[in-house]
Amino acid sequence: MSVLGIILALAGAFVLGLASLSFSGLLSGLLIGYLFGWVGDLSRSNRQLRQRLEKLESSGPLTAPPAESGAESGAKPSVEPPAAPAAAVTEVPPPPVPPPTREPAQQVAAPETTPAPAAAMRKSGAAGPTLLDTVLGAIRRFFTDGNVVVRVGLLVLFFGVAFLLKYAVENDMLSIELRLLGAALGGLVLLILGWRARRKRGTFALLLQGGGVGIMYLTVFAAAKMYTLVPLEMAFPLMVALVVLSTALALLQDARSLALFGAAGGFLAPILLSSGDNNYIVLFSYYTLLNVGILSVAWYRSWRELNLLGFLFTFGISALWGMTRYEPEFFATTEPFLVIFFLMYVAISILFAFRQPEGYRGYVDGTLVFGTPIISAALQGGLVYHYEYGMAISALVMALFYIVLARLLWSRGSEATRRIMRLLTESFLAMAVVFGTLAIPLALDGRWSSAAWAMEGAALVWLGVRQHRWLARNFGLLLQLAAGVFYAEGHAGNFDSMALTPPPLWNGAFLGGLLISLSAFFSGWYLYRRRDQLRVFEGFTHAVMFAWGMLWWFGTTLNEVEVQVSTHYELLAAMLTVTASIALLTWLAQRLRWPLLHYPVLFQVGALYLFTLLSIFDHEHFFADLGYAFWLPAFALTAWMLHRAEDLRFRPWTLHAQHLAGFILLVFFACVELDWTAGHYLSGTLATVVWGLLPLLAMYLPRVSAVAGRWPVAQHRPAWQGVGTLVMLGWAWLWALLTMFFSSGQIYVIPYVPVINPLELTHLAIIVGALLWFLRGQRESAERFGNYRMLFYGATGATAFLWLNTVVGRAVSHYADMYFDWDLLLTSSLFHSAISILWGVTALVLLIIAGRMAHRPLRIVALSLVTMTLVKLFFIDLAKREELEVIITFLVVGSIYVAAGYFSHLPAEKEQHS
């Protein structure tokens, strides 16, 4: 359908819908608009077809074109046999009485190249119908194809019956009893029809039976709860009867869906028909009977869905009742039901494994095998919470139960049965270990319980690897993770209270965390050592335990530092502790042959960065308060670790990054210490100079022959002489730009002299040093440095020009007795006069140099500076033309430019010096 048709349909729907304010008007307008659009499309298509046909008829007789046109063949003679053109023509039969349509034209044998109108017709006809065309076409076919009378009659009859029922209900012509009776009879009819059709159409028959049972469920529920026509005492047995009926039908037809439907209705029946009197004994007794039925079905069928449904309803509703209605005095009458439910679903999980088809026997339903004891233990905890050791005794009893159950499964049956049921037996044994483990913290202090768990988990890992039992070793890993979580949770919010100040390193908090850490390290190392005995999905477990051990090692040791060390030295002690710990791991790495122990060294420099940042806010300078006693060993250990890392199989860029970061950190550390020393004993300006002078010296230090040939520079030249040099250069350059504008350069012990003072000499040294570094790099690698030659010279020249302007600004502020502030300087006519003269002189010097070198770009820069000076003179300085400084400026600059006129000739491009 075209866009016009869609617009007409929407317009019709809008107009009639708005006029009638009803859905029927909207639908009628949509249909009428669509019909108008459809007719319009048909008319347009007919007109286009007629026009194309007229063009085909007017083009002459339909014959095949020659094999080769003159334009293509040129003067070459035709090599086609004489009969070929005649064979290429198909006679067109005389047209019938009506005008010729597409069909005769399509019968003509055409060449491979189809005429354009025909191609257009094919393209037009290839478009598929839209979704709206498909839907409306189906409606149209319903009213036009087949027995139209019958179809229309059925449709009218359907609407008539619906309207009649609606009228009867609205006018109370049918009583509640008749409606419920009709619904029950309808459900019974569906059930009978479904039973009769079970052999021919199985799925359809099951749907009818399920629908019939569902209707009867709802009828009983409505009669009892909504209309109170049937007493609850009578409705409950009726629902039980429906449960029995649906279960029997499911077993007879081997239809688990019907069994699920019936079981769900059975579990919901007491909830739907509850009177609210909290008669939990009747409720749980009824659920016991239902679970006996599920257990009976499990004896014959391995229907996992039915087992899970019963499990969820039984324990879910029991938990809901326990949270809302349970009281301690109900314990004696509630505990037996919980035990019965627990035993039933343990039995169902065993039957499920035994009743599997051949080849699948021994399949473990993890939800029932592990979910049953877990949720039972949770419910048991709610029942015995008011007894001091109630849960500890319960966990011990469950552990003994699972040990006996695992023993019975393993000792009974043939060797083949043992092999098949091995997984189920190991699962029960694992649950015994879990509840035996849980009994420890439930009876003892949480700190020692977590430590015991961690050691027990490490032992299970060792045993699981030795005995090739993946379940045991993975349970050992989970047990260690749980031990750490419970250990931390038990002391959340008061972690420092775990450690007792006397004695250091010999207290429950430190020893408990240490045991968790060492257990994790042992487990990870042993799993890596025996990695060839593990399954594929266990390949990463050693890394997990390594990370867990690291977390607990650093958490425990740093907490001990926080508790034992004075606040004044706490940060320094923590820094040395971390460094020593990483050094210990590096030392153990080669002895234990565990590669993961090498990786912490890659975080050592980052850790020093963190402690450096924290020390800036915590101490006046790094060596304050005996800081050298901590920092110097830390740097020495870091250097030793990086030297040891040379023998490891790290990628080169990783070690380069470590050395680069260490290089920057050393320079920063030295700057902070010298800044404090110079500021404390000398002058603030000298302290500022340190931040530019040290990076400049550090830029050249790795190139000194005594240093360049030794470790670490020789092994990591890209870090020390490459990127490191660029970082130092950028650091010094950025410092120079900042201090040019924001430092006065005043030194109180000696008088200020322009240029010949520490600040401006350091600026000049940075500019010259950068230029010398680039020239040396250009000699060593002309290709690499040559690409940035113009950029670097431009940046250096701009920096030098800014430096000259700031030198003038500082000189004016000192000799004119002004505060060094750019807002004040920019209002000073003396300063403006000085920099105008400076700009003129600079332009003159550049013109002279450019003329002698025949350097066109430099000459353009000089003339641009001349232009800037003129603009400044006439738009800024001229506003203060009465002041003497401005007058002198105009005279001086004018003289300079008269002299510069001699050098201002712009050479041709061919004279440019490359």
N, C-alpha and C positions, 0 to 999 in steps of 0.2 A: 504494500500500500504506500502511496506517495505521501510526501509531507503535507500536500494540500488536503488529502483525505483525512489525515490525523488531525489537522487543524479544524476541518469541518466537524469531525466527530466530537472534539473537545468543545467547539463552539456550540454545537447542538446540545451537548450535555449541560453546558453552563446556562444556556438560555432557558431550556425547558425545566431544568432543575431549579433555577431561580424563580421561574414563573409558578411552578407547582409546589415548591418547598417540600419535596418528597423524594425518596430514593427512586420510586418508580418513574417519576418525571426525569430524573437524572439518567437512568438507564435507557429510557425511551429516546431522549435526546441524543445519547451516545450512539444508539443503534441507527436512528434516522440520519445523523451526520455521517456515520460510517457508510450507509447505503448511498448517500449523495456522493461521497468521495469515491466509492467503488464505481458508480456509474460514470463519474467524470474520468476515472482512470481508464475504463473500458473505451469510452469515446475517444480519448486522446490516443490510446494505443491503436484503435481502428484507423484513425486519421493518419497516424505516422506510417502504418503499414500500407495504406492506400497511396500515400505520397512516394514511398520507396518503390512500390510496384510500378507506378507511373514512370519513375526515373528509369527503372530496368527496361520497360517497354520502349521508351523513347531513345534508348541507347543503341538501337538497331538489332539485327539478328544476333542471337546468342551463340556465338562461335568461339572457338578457342583462339587465343592470341597467337601470333607467330612465335616460333621457338626462340627467336633472337631478334631484338629490335635493331633498327639501323644504328642507333646511337651506340649500341653495345658491340655490334659485329663489325662496324666499319666497312672496309672494302673486302673483307673475307667472304668468299663464296659460301653459300649454304651447303652443308654436307648431309642434310637430312634427306632420306629417300623420298621420292615423290609421293608415296602413299601416306606418309606420316601426317601431313596436315589434314587430309580427309579422315584419317582414323581418329583424329583428336576431336572431331565434331560429332555430337550426338543429335540425331534428328529430334526436333521438338514436336510432339503430337499436337494436332490442331486444338486450340483452346475450346473448352466446353462453352455452353451457352452463357452461364454466368461469367463475370469477369474473372480472369485467371488469378489464382491465389498463390501462396508461397509454394505449395506442393509441386506444381509443374516446374517452377523455376528451380527447385532443388534437385529435380531429376536431370538437369543439364550437366553434362560432364564438364567441369570447370578445371582450369589449370590449378597448379599448387598454390598460386597466389590468389586468395579469395578477394573478390571485389569489396570495396569498402562498405557499401550498403549492407551486403550480406554479413560481413563481419560485425557490423553494428547491430544487426538483428540478432545474431547469435549472442553477442554480449548482453543485449537487452533481455533476451530470454533466459540467460543463465542465472539471473538473480533469484534466490529462493524466497519463498513466502515468509512473511514476518510472523511473530508469535500471535499477534491479533488476528491475522488472516487465517492462521491454523485453527484458532479457537472458534472464530465465527464460521469457518468452513465446516467444522464438526457439527456446530448447531444447525447449520443449513442442511447438511446431509441427514441429520436426525429427522428433520421435517420433510425431506424430499425423497430419501431412499427407502426401500423396503416397504413394509406394511405400515403406511403412515397413519392410518386410522387407528390401529391398535396402539401405536406409540403415543399418539396424542391422547387417546382415551386413558391410557395408564397414567400419563402425566396429570391429566385433569382429575382422575380418581384419587391420586396421591394427595393433591392439594385439597380436594374435597374432604377426605378422611381427616387430614390434619386440621382443617378449619372446624370440622364437626367436634373433634376431641377438644380443641381449644375452647369452643363455645360451651361444651358440656362441663368442663372444669370451671370456667369462669362463672357459670350460672348454677353451680352445685347440683347438677343433674345426676352426677355419679358420687356416691358416698365413698368415704375413706376405705371402708371395708371392701367395697367392690373394686376399687383401684388396686389395693394390695392383693386381693384375690386374683385379679387379672394378671398382675405382675408375677405372682407365684406360679400361676398356670402357664404363663408365657415361658418362665424359666424351666418348668418341668417339660414343656413341649420341646424346647431347645435341647434339653438333656436327652430326651428320648430320641429325637431325630439324630443327634450326634452319635448316640450309641448304635443306632441302626446303620449309620453310614460309615462306621469305623473301618470296615474291611475294604470298601471301594475308594473312599477319599479320606485318608487318615488325618492329614493336617486340618482339613476342613471340619472333620468330625470332632477333633480335639478342641478347635475353636468354639464349636457349638456347645460342647459339654462344659468348657470353662465359662462361657457366657451364661449358660443355664445355672451352674453352681453359683456364679457371682450374683446373678439376679436373685436367687433364693437367699443368699447371705444378706443382701441389701434389704430384701423384703422382711426378713426376720428382724433385722436391726431397726428398720423403720417402724414395724409394728410394736416393738418393745420399747424403744427409746424416744421416738418422735411422737407417736400417737398413743402410747401406753395401752394398746389393745390386747397385748399378750404380756402376762407377768414375766419378770426377769427369770424366775425359777423355771419357767417353761421354755423361755427363749434360749437359755444357755444349753440345755440338752439338745435342742433342735440344731444349734450351731455345731455342737460336738458330733451329732449325727451326720451333718454335712461334711465335716472334716473326715470322718470315717469313710463316707461315701466317696469323696474325691480321692482319698488315698487308695481305696480299693480299686477304683477305676484306673488310677495311675499304674498300680501294680499289674492289673490284668492286661493293660495295653502297653506296658513298658513306656509310659509317658511321664517323664520327669517334670515337664511343665505343669501338668495337671496336679502332680504331687506338691509342687511348689505353691501353686495357687491355693490348694487345700490347706497346706501347713500355715501359710500366711494368714488365711482366714481364721484358722484355729488359734493362732497366737494373738490375733487382734480381737477375737470374740470377747474375752473377759475385760479388755480395755474398753471396747465399745459399749458393753452392757454393764459396766461397773456402776454400782450404786453409791460408791464413795465411803463405804463403811470400814475400809482398811482391813478386810478379811484376807490377810496375806497368806494364811495357812491354806485356804481353799485355792487361792491363786497359784501358789507354788506346787500344791498337790496336782492341780490341773496341768501345769507345765511339766511336771514329772511324768504324767501319763502321756502327754504329747511327745516328750523326748524318748519315752519307751517305744512309742510308735516309730520315731525316726531311727532309733537304735535297731528296731526290728527290720525296717527297710534297709538299713546299712548292712544287715546280715545277708541280704539277698542281692542288693544293688549297690554299686559304688557311685551314688549320685552326690557329687561334691556340692552342688548348688543347694540341695536339700539340707545337707549337714551344716553348711555355712548359714543358711537361713535360720535354722533352729538355734545355732550358736549365737547369732546376732540378737535374735529376739529374746532368748533365755537370759543371756548375761546383760543385754542392754536394758531390758525392762527391770531386771533385778537390781542393776546399778541405779536406775532412776528411782525405784522404790527406796533403796537404801539411802540415797541422798535426801529424800524428802520425808520419809515416814519412819525410818529406823530409830529405835530407842534401845539403850543398853539392856533393858529388861527383856527384849525380844531375842536375846542371844541364844538361849537354850532351844527355842523353836525355829530359829532361822539357820543356825549352823548346820544341822543335818541336811537341809535342802541344798546348801552351797556345796557340801561334800558330795551329795548325790549327783548334782549337775557336773561337778568336776570329774567324777569317776565315769559318768556316762560319756562325756565328750572325749576323754582319754581313750575309752573303749571304742568309740566311733572312729577316732583317728587310727587306731590299730586295725580295725576291720576294714577301713578304707584302703590301707596298704595291702592287706591280704586279699581283698576282693577285686583287685585290678586284673585286667585281662593278661593273658600269657605274654611275657615280654615286658610288662609294665609293673609287675608285682614288686612291692617294696617302695613304690612311689610315696613320698612323704608330703602330706598336706601341711605346709608350714604354718598356715593360719591356725589350724586346730592344734598342731603339735606344740607350737610355741605360744599361741594366743591364749589357749585354755589355762595353762598355769599362770601366765602373767596377769590376766584379768581376774582369775580366781584369787591370786595373791593380793591384788588391789582391793577386791571386795572383802577378803579376810582381814586386811588391815583396817577397814572401816568397822568391822564387827568386833575386833579385839583391841581397839585403840585405848580402851580404858583399863586394860591389863598391862602391867609394867613390862613383862617379858612375853606378852602374848604373840607378837609378830615374830620374835626370835624363835620361839618354840614352833610356831606354824611353819616357818621357813625350814627349820631342821627336820620336821616331820615330812614335809614335801620332798626334801632332799633324800631322806631315807626311802620314801615311797618310790621315787624315780630310780634309785639305785637297785631296789628289789625288782622293779619292773624291767629294767635293762638286763638284770641278771637272768630273769625268767625268759625273756625273749632270746637271750644268747644261749642259754643252756638247753632250751627245748627245741626239738626239731632236728632235721638233718643238716649236713654241712651246706647243702645248696640253699636251704631256708636261711641259715645263718648269713650266707653271703648276700642273699637277696635283702634280708632285713637288717643289714649292717648299718645302713644310714639311719634307719629309725631307731635302732639301739643306741647309736652314738648320739642322736638327738636327745633321747631320754637321759643318757649319761651326762650330756652337757647341761641339761636342766638340773640334774642333781648337783653338779658343780656350782651352778649359779645360785641355787637356794642354799647350799652349804656355805657359799661365800657370803651371801646376804645375811646369814645368821651371825657372822662375826660383827659387822657394824651395828646390827640390831641389839647386840648384847654388850658391846664394848664402846670405848670412846672413839669418836669419828676420826681423829687424827691417826691413831694407830690402826684403825680399820682400813683407811685408805692406803697406808703403807703396806699393810698385809695384802690387800688386794693387788697392789702393784707387783709385789714379789710373787704372788700366786699367778698373776698373769704372765710374768716372765717365765715362770716354771712351766706353765701350760704351753707357751711358745716353744720352749726347748723340747718338751715331751712330744708336742704335735709334730715337730720336725723330725725327731728321732723315730717316731712310730708312723710317719707318713699319714697323719690325720689332719687334713686341712681344717676341719671344723674345730678341733681342739686349739690349734694355734691361732686361728682367727678369733675364737672366743677369748683367748688370752690377750690378744691385742685390744679387743673391746673392753675387757675387764680393766686393763691399765688406763684406757681413756676414761672410763667411768670413775676409777679411783682418783684421777686428777681432778675431774669435774666436781666430785663430792668433796674432795679435800678443799678446793677453792671456795665452793659454795658454803661450806661450813664456817668459813672465816671471812665471808664477803662483808665488806664495810669495816672490818677491824683486822686487817691483815697484819699490821705491825704488832698486834698483841699476841701473835703466834709465837714470836721469839722472846725468850726471857733473857734479859740483859746478862745476868750471870748464869752459867759461864758462856763465853762466846763459842760458837760452833758446836756446842754440846747441849742442845736443847731440842725439845720435841718438834718444834716448828721447822727448824733447819734440817734435822735428821729425817723427818717425814718427807719433806720436799726433795731432799737428796736421794732418798730411796726410790721415789717415783721417777726421778730423772735417771738414775743409774739403771733402773729396771728397763726403762725405755731405750737407753743406749745399748744395753746388752741385747734386748730383743731385736733392735734394728741391725746391730752388727752380726748376730747369729743368723738372722734371716738372709742377710747379704752373703754371708759365708756359705750358706747352704741353698743359695738361690736356684741351683739346678734341680732341687727336689721340690720346688714350689710349683703351684699351678700358674697359668698365664695371668689370671686376674690378680695374683698376689705379688706381681713384680714390683709394685710401687710401695708395698707395705714397709719395707725397711726405711724408705725415705720419710714416710709418715711418722714412724717411731723416732727417727733421728730428729725431726722437727719438734716432736712432742718432748723429747729429752732436752733439746736446746731451750725450749720455752721454760721448762721447769728448772733447769740448771740456772739460767740467768735470773728467773723470777725469785728463786730461793736465795741465791747468793746476794743479789741486790737488796732483797728484803733484810737479810742479815746485816748488810752494810748500813742500811737505814736505821736499824735498831741499835747496833753496837757502836757506830762511829758518831762522834760529835757532829752537830749540824755544820760547824765551820769547815770541816774536812770531808763532809759526806760526798760531795760531788767529785772531788779528787779521788777519794777512795773507790767510788763507783767506776770512775774512768779506768783506774789501774786494775780493778777487778775484771772488768770486761776485757781489757787488753791481755791480762795474764791468762784468762780463760781461753781466749782464741789462740794464744801462743801454746797452751797446753794441748788443745785439739790439733794444732799443726804438728806438734811433736809426736802425738799418738797416731797421726794419720799413717805414717810409713810403717810403724810397728804393728798396727792392727790391719794394715792393708785394706782400709775402708775409704774409698775415694771421697765419700761425702764429708769426711772430716777436714778435707782440704778447703772446702768452699767457704767456711767462715772467714778465712783470711781476706776474702774479697769484700767483706763488710767492715774490716778494721778501720780503714781510712775514713769511711763514712761515719763510723762511731766516733772517731776523733773529731770530725767536723761537728757532730752533735754536742759533744762535751765542750768543744771550744766555744760554740755559740752560747751554751748555758753558763760557761765560766765568765763570759763578758758581762753578763747581768749579775753574776754572783760574787765576783771578785774585782778588785780595782785593776789588777793586771794578773797575768798568768802565773808569775813566780811569787805572787804575794802569799803570805802564810805558808811558807815552806812548799810552795807549789812546784819548785824545781825538783823536789824529792819525788814528785809523782809524775810530772810531765817528761822529764828526761828519761826515766826508765820506760815510760810508755812509748816515746819516740824510738828508743833503742830496740825494744821488743818488736815494734812495727817494722823497722828496717830489717831485723833478723827474719821476721816472717816473710817479708817480700823477697828477701834473698833466697830463702828456702823454696819459695814458690817458683823460682826459675827452673827447678828440676821437675815441676809438675806439668801436666799436659793441658794447661790452660791455653786458650786462643791468645795470640799475641796482643790483640787489641784490648783484651781484658786487663792484662798486666800493664800495658801502656796507659790505660785509663787510671789505674791505681797510682802509678808513678806521677802522672800529670796532676791528679788530685793532691797527692802528697807534696809535690813541688809547690803548688799554690798555697797549701796549708802552711808549709814552712815559712814562706815569704810573709804570709799574713801574720803568723805567730811572731816573727821577728819584728814586723812593723808595729804590732801592738806593744811589745816590750820596749822597743826603742822610743816609740811615741811617749810612753809613760815616763821613761828615764829622762828624755830630753825636756818634756814638759815639766817634770818635777824639779830638775836641777838647772835647766837653762832657760829657754824661751818657748812660748807657744808656737811661734813661726817655725823654729827649728824642729819642733815636734811634727808640724805639718809637712815639712820638707821630707821627712823620713818616708812618708807614704808614696812619694814620687821617686825618690833617689834609690830606695831598695829594689823596687821592680826594675829600674833601669840597670842596676848592677846585676840583678838576677838574670836579666836577659842575656848578658854577656858571660856570666859565670860558667855555664855548661860548655862554652866554646874555648875555655882556657885549656891548654894542652894537658896540664896536670890533672884536670878533672875529666876531660872528654874521653880519655883512654881508659877509664876505670868504671867499675860498677857504681851506680846504676846507669850512668849516662851512656856508656858504651853499648849496653844491651838494649837501651830504650831511647835511642836518639829521636824518634818521632815525638816522644813525650817531652823530653827535656830541651831539645834544640829545634823542634818543629812547632807543634801546637803550644807547648809551654812558652816558647819565645813570643809567639803571637799574643798569648794571654798577658804576658808581662808588658808587652808593648802597648796593648790596648788599655791595660790598667794604668800605666804611666801616662798615656795620652789623655785618658779620661780625667785623671787627677789634675793634669796640667790645665785642661780646659776649665775645670771647676774652680781651681785656686786662682786662675788668672782673673776671674771676675769677683771672687768672694773672699780673697785674702789680701790684707793690706801690706804684708811683707815687713811689718815693723818688728824690729828686734831691739829690745830695751837696753841691751848691754853695749851695742855699737850703733852709730848713727846710720840713717838710711841714705844710700847712694843709689840712684837709678842704675839698673842693670847689674851693678856690682853689689849684689846682695844675695843671700842664700836662696830666696824664693825664685827670683828671676833668672839667676844663674842655673838653677835646677830646671826651670822651664826651657832655657836655651840648650842645656845639656840633653834634655829629652828630644828636642827637635833635631839637634845635630846627631845624637845617637841613633835615632830612627832613620835618618838619612844615610848614615854610614852603614847601618845594618842592611838597608835595602840595596845600596851599592855593592856590598859584599855578596849579598844573595844573587844579585844580577850577574856578578862575575862567575859565581859557582853554578848557577842555573839560569842562563839568559832566557831560555824559552819559557820557563815557568814564571819568572818575575817580570819578563817583558810584557806579558799580557796586562799587567796592572801598573805599568810605568806611569802613564798619564794620570791615572787615578791617584796613585801615591804622591806624585809630585804636586798635583793640585791640592790634595789634603794637607801636605806639608807646608806648601806656600800659604794656604789659607790660615793654618795654625800660626805660622810665623807672623803673618799680618795682624792677626788678633793679638798675638803677644806684644807686638809693637804698640798697638793701641792701648792695651792695658798697662804697659810700662808708662806711657804718657799719662794715663789716668792716675796711676799711683804717684807719679812725680808731681802732677798738679795738686793732688790732695795733700801731699806732704809739704810742698813749698808754699802753697797758698793757705796752709793751716786749715784745711778742710777735713771733715770726717770722710773716710773712704766709703762712699755710698754712691752708687750709679745714678740714683734719682737726683742727688745733689749735683753730681758732675754734669749730667745732661742739661741742667739749667745754668751752667757756668759758661759765660762767653769766653773765658780764658781757655777752658778745655776744648770748646768747639774750634777756637782759633788754632790751638796746638795740633789737633788731629787733622784739621784742614791742611795745615802746612805739612804734616806728616804724610798725608795722602798724596799731596803734590810732589814731595820729594821722592816718595816711593815710586810714583808713576814715572818721574824723570829717570830714576835709576833703572827701572825696568825697560824703559824705552832705549836707553843707552846699551844695556846688555842685549836686548833683542836685536838692535841694529848691528852690533858687532857679530852676533851669532847668526844673523839672518833667520831668526826664529819667529815665524809668523804667529803661532798660538800665544807666545809670550807678549808679542807686540799687541795682540788683540786684548789680552788681559790688562796691559798698561793703559791702552786707550779707554777700556771700560772703566778703569779707576779714574781716569781723567774726567769721564762723563759723570761718574758718581760725585766727584769733588765739585764739579760745576753745579750739579743739582743741589748739593748740600749748601753751597755758597749762596745761591739765589733763592732757595726756598726756606732755609733755616737761618743762616748767618745774616742775611740781608735784613731780617726782621729787627736786628739790633745794630743797625748801621751807625747809630750815634756813638756807640762804644768804641774805645780805642782799639781793643783787641780785634774787633771785626774789621776795622779799617786796615790794620796791619796784616790781617789774614788775607784780605783781598789783594793788597800790594805784593805780598810775598808769593802767594799762589799765582798771581798774574805774571810775576817775573819768572817763576818756574815754568809756567806754560809757554811763555815766549821763548825760553831756552829750549823747552821740549819740542817746539815747533820744528826745530832743525832735525830732530830724530823721528818725527811723526810720519815719515813716508812709509806707506804700507807696501812691502815688496810683493811681487807676483808670486803665484802659487809655486811656480817652478823654482823660485829662489829659496824655498823653505828648506831649512836644515833638518834632515830626517833624524 
